[in-house]
């Protein structure tokens, strides 16, 4: 699944366009590499991203196919 799509479907960002802009600005990392909007993510990957002043670091637990599915199960865990 694309990283921009994952961020939107999981509810980590509100809109896919915002996720794409974050990637283009270099504010999203998958593991230790900078992510493009089309970068693929998989279960077990660690995402680091920042929106405004807030930085988040999460581990992907599942790849939901819809926001409704993501709401039923937690597709990520927050890391310290």
Helices and strands as residue ranges (DSSP letters): H 3-9, H 16-24, E 28-30, E 33-34, E 46-51, E 54-60, H 67-72, E 76-78
